[in-house]
Amino acid sequence: MEQSSNLIQRCVNWLAAHRIMNLLLVLLYFVFIYYMHVPVAQLSVWVMNNLSLPLYNKVVLSISGLLLILFVIVMFVQLNKHRDNRLLKIIYLLFTIVIIIIHFYTMFEMNIEIIHIFEYSILALLIFPLTRRFGASVLLAIPFMLVDEWHQYIVLYPGYVEYFEFNDIMMDMYGCGLAMVSLMICGVRGEWPIQPLWRRTEFIFLIAGLVAIAIAVHTCFISLYQADKCSNTWLVLSILHGPITFWSQFPGRDVIYHIMQPVEAIVSISVLSIIYFGLDSFRKESNTP
């Protein structure tokens, strides 16, 4: 394992050399996310009730804006310090920030949902030493996202939540992508040389996942909508009533937002995964430690 003066790289190298410890940290952190949802949601509701929803949204927006400014400043400093792959880093940084902002204004029920960025960026950072590939770390976080959303949809809020929250999964992925771009910008080096995309485990895993979903839908083990449900259906991805429209209003609130439909979400998740595979595909490595 190469020695490096980069503190973040040294941390990555240490975790990569202690894989059992690394895997344990990943699992423990996910357990934390899994079981802390209810306490955090209750705290959020308490704050909202004391401030009012409009004020709460403004407070969250202000804090998010300030953190974004500070983050961009830090990334600008790091870009000047680590100049390799600079154009690639800038493109991915701007792309990720822009899609986060678009999602923020079009797919949020409440602004506090921005917390997904922080939750899953940490998970991706913990996964990275296991894979040493940026795109793979994003993809391997997806099963955790799916389990987390299944838990909320089926276990925590059955009936109240009327659809599988693909909106949240997309935001989780943005958080993972932002974490991986940040690692690159901060000079962290991944696996090199990198194999062609079609030979990488993450690409094969993505294709296998899509095939498995297609089989599950075809056999009605998973149904997209309530109307498609069969006697052997295990999971219905949407039980929304009424016609499907692009914009929806959240019940009891003056909030208009877009709910991602199952096919739309599956395509978006797949495309976004391939886009982040590009962090490994298009980067160049120098011989300088």
ZIUR-V167438 format. One record per helix or strand of 2 or more residues. SS is the DSSP state (2 for helix, 1 for strand). FROM is the first residue (numbers start at 1). LEN is the number of residues. If there is no record, write none. Layout:
ss = {SS/SS}
from = {FROM/FROM}
len = {LEN/LEN}
This chain:
ss = {2/2/2/2/2/2/2/2/2/1/2/1/1/1/2}
from = {7/19/53/86/111/134/166/197/201/222/226/235/247/256/262}
len = {11/33/29/21/21/23/20/3/18/2/3/2/3/3/20}
